[in-house]
Amino acid sequence: MKVAVVGATGMVGEVMLKVLEERNFPITELIPVASERSVGKTITYKGTDYKVVGLETAVSMRPDIALFSAGGGTSLEWAPKFAEVGTTVVDNSSAWRMDPTKKLVVPEINANVLTKADKIIANPNCSTIQMVMALAPLHNAYKMKRVVVSTYQSVSGTGVKAVRQLENEIAGIEGEMAYPYPIGRNALPHCDVFEENGYTKEEMKLAKEPQKIMDDNTFSVSATAVRIPTAGGHSESVNVEFENDFNLADVRKLLSETPGVVVQDNTDTNTYPMPIYAHDKDEVFVGRIRRDETQPNTLNMWIVADNLRKGAATNTIQIAEYLVENNLV
Ligand SMILES: NC(=O)c1ccc[n+]([C@@H]2O[C@H](COP(=O)([O-])OP(=O)(O)OC[C@H]3O[C@@H](n4cnc5c(N)ncnc54)[C@H](OP(=O)(O)O)[C@@H]3O)[C@@H](O)[C@H]2O)c1
């Protein structure tokens, strides 16, 4: 496979290169792509140096697959140009996620929807991916009615500029700000931009994307997204109301048997998921599983994952692997 990584110098792009290498993705030619600022820079992959190229050059090289993580504007403009020359694009931005002509895929849940005709495939939002990984098996068993989620999102979800802001604040250095306020020793109830309804774009992604991934709009999701000064991964407090009753032992068993999900749940030993330990892991960690005692058939849980791994790079590469394994590219 001739594989282009668009946004190779960014936070997600760097992890993509790492994950491609770890999983030994069948690459015959790697094409690292970034903005004009980075053209000519060197990227090392499996011990070999590659020069970063611009988007136009990359299209002219007609890769089989292009893994995009270079922002929505770049995807909107350039993904169709790659698709036109026969490249299959897997896109990490929000550009195509809610486009009814594009598939939104978490491989463990709905890879079966993919066909050879899909030339632009969307990777869901990082907070959505980790949430649906835990919700999908429970929905199949007990049928969800309503989800209320509050997120505790790491600065790595915003990109390199935000990580630098936190590091600068810790070091007492004045530098460029990614957020409108300090993030160190703070919590910003503001991820992405505000929409007219008073919710942020991130919150609306959490509300809409799960229905598309699970191909079911009989349940609803209400979200509050908060940025906190962690770097390892995103955490989520999730309250789910089901139509049918459950018992907690079955819920734990179901989740622990779900590929890609790890249950860490023992209050006797203070065992629960935390972003510092989810960092650099591909799995989604679930704990604090307990019954909501205020209403019937309702569950509370705490879900943590590395937003740059399962929330972005790993999920993208799993989609690409599925395409290759099923002869869809
Ligand atoms: N961070 C996350 O947890 C996460 C999760 C899921 C999805 N995403 C999405 O992934 C994308 C990248 O996020 P990130 O966190 O990796 O951001 P980032 O660290 O700021 O990196 C952005 C990358 O895109 C490149 N780029 C920017 N403008 C470009 C242009 N006009 N043409 C070509 N390349 C361009 C940059 O190249 P230069 O180095 O040359 O500027 C860099 O490689 C965003 O769409 C984001 O929404 C991020």
The ligand as an SDF file (V2000), in Angstrom:
LIG
                    3D

 48 52  0  0  0  0  0  0  0  0999 V2000
   -6.0700   15.7860   18.9730 N   0  0  0  0  0  0  0  0  0  0  0  0
   -7.0690   14.9260   19.0360 C   0  0  0  0  0  0  0  0  0  0  0  0
   -7.3440   14.2660   20.0680 O   0  0  0  0  0  0  0  0  0  0  0  0
   -7.9060   14.6650   17.8510 C   0  0  0  0  0  0  0  0  0  0  0  0
   -8.7680   13.5990   17.8930 C   0  0  0  0  0  0  0  0  0  0  0  0
   -9.5560   13.3330   16.7910 C   0  0  0  0  0  0  0  0  0  0  0  0
   -9.4600   14.1400   15.6960 C   0  0  0  0  0  0  0  0  0  0  0  0
   -8.6090   15.1910   15.6650 N   0  0  0  0  0  0  0  0  0  0  0  0
   -8.5590   16.0030   14.4500 C   0  0  0  0  0  0  0  0  0  0  0  0
   -7.3400   15.7670   13.7770 O   0  0  0  0  0  0  0  0  0  0  0  0
   -6.9240   16.9630   13.1330 C   0  0  0  0  0  0  0  0  0  0  0  0
   -5.5190   17.3280   13.5730 C   0  0  0  0  0  0  0  0  0  0  0  0
   -5.4750   17.4630   14.9690 O   0  0  0  0  0  0  0  0  0  0  0  0
   -4.1070   17.5740   15.7760 P   0  0  0  0  0  0  0  0  0  0  0  0
   -4.4940   17.5590   17.2000 O   0  0  0  0  0  0  0  0  0  0  0  0
   -3.1160   16.5940   15.2740 O   0  0  0  0  0  0  0  0  0  0  0  0
   -3.6370   19.0630   15.3440 O   0  0  0  0  0  0  0  0  0  0  0  0
   -2.1600   19.6810   15.2820 P   0  0  0  0  0  0  0  0  0  0  0  0
   -1.2950   19.0660   16.2800 O   0  0  0  0  0  0  0  0  0  0  0  0
   -2.3650   21.1510   15.3130 O   0  0  0  0  0  0  0  0  0  0  0  0
   -1.6030   19.2560   13.8170 O   0  0  0  0  0  0  0  0  0  0  0  0
   -2.1840   19.7090   12.6290 C   0  0  0  0  0  0  0  0  0  0  0  0
   -1.5220   19.0560   11.4330 C   0  0  0  0  0  0  0  0  0  0  0  0
   -2.1780   19.4610   10.2460 O   0  0  0  0  0  0  0  0  0  0  0  0
   -1.2320   20.0810    9.3690 C   0  0  0  0  0  0  0  0  0  0  0  0
   -1.8620   21.1730    8.6180 N   0  0  0  0  0  0  0  0  0  0  0  0
   -2.4350   22.2780    9.1270 C   0  0  0  0  0  0  0  0  0  0  0  0
   -2.9010   23.0670    8.1240 N   0  0  0  0  0  0  0  0  0  0  0  0
   -2.5950   22.4330    6.9650 C   0  0  0  0  0  0  0  0  0  0  0  0
   -2.7790   22.7350    5.5980 C   0  0  0  0  0  0  0  0  0  0  0  0
   -3.3910   23.8600    5.1950 N   0  0  0  0  0  0  0  0  0  0  0  0
   -2.3310   21.8590    4.6840 N   0  0  0  0  0  0  0  0  0  0  0  0
   -1.7050   20.7220    5.0500 C   0  0  0  0  0  0  0  0  0  0  0  0
   -1.4840   20.3740    6.3350 N   0  0  0  0  0  0  0  0  0  0  0  0
   -1.9300   21.2350    7.2850 C   0  0  0  0  0  0  0  0  0  0  0  0
   -0.1450   20.5760   10.2580 C   0  0  0  0  0  0  0  0  0  0  0  0
    1.0380   20.7660    9.5120 O   0  0  0  0  0  0  0  0  0  0  0  0
    2.1780   21.8430    9.9870 P   0  0  0  0  0  0  0  0  0  0  0  0
    2.9570   21.1390   11.0700 O   0  0  0  0  0  0  0  0  0  0  0  0
    2.9570   22.0380    8.7480 O   0  0  0  0  0  0  0  0  0  0  0  0
    1.4670   23.0480   10.4720 O   0  0  0  0  0  0  0  0  0  0  0  0
   -0.0570   19.4280   11.2530 C   0  0  0  0  0  0  0  0  0  0  0  0
    0.6470   18.3430   10.6780 O   0  0  0  0  0  0  0  0  0  0  0  0
   -7.9890   18.0100   13.4440 C   0  0  0  0  0  0  0  0  0  0  0  0
   -8.9220   18.0050   12.3880 O   0  0  0  0  0  0  0  0  0  0  0  0
   -8.6200   17.4900   14.6960 C   0  0  0  0  0  0  0  0  0  0  0  0
   -9.9480   17.9180   14.8410 O   0  0  0  0  0  0  0  0  0  0  0  0
   -7.8160   15.4660   16.7200 C   0  0  0  0  0  0  0  0  0  0  0  0
  1  2  1  0
  2  3  2  0
  2  4  1  0
  4  5  1  0
  4 48  2  0
  5  6  2  0
  6  7  1  0
  7  8  2  0
  8  9  1  0
  8 48  1  0
  9 10  1  0
  9 46  1  0
 10 11  1  0
 11 12  1  0
 11 44  1  0
 12 13  1  0
 13 14  1  0
 14 15  2  0
 14 16  1  0
 14 17  1  0
 17 18  1  0
 18 19  2  0
 18 20  1  0
 18 21  1  0
 21 22  1  0
 22 23  1  0
 23 24  1  0
 23 42  1  0
 24 25  1  0
 25 26  1  0
 25 36  1  0
 26 27  1  0
 26 35  1  0
 27 28  2  0
 28 29  1  0
 29 30  1  0
 29 35  2  0
 30 31  1  0
 30 32  2  0
 32 33  1  0
 33 34  2  0
 34 35  1  0
 36 37  1  0
 36 42  1  0
 37 38  1  0
 38 39  2  0
 38 40  1  0
 38 41  1  0
 42 43  1  0
 44 45  1  0
 44 46  1  0
 46 47  1  0
M  CHG  2   8   1  16  -1
M  END
$$$$
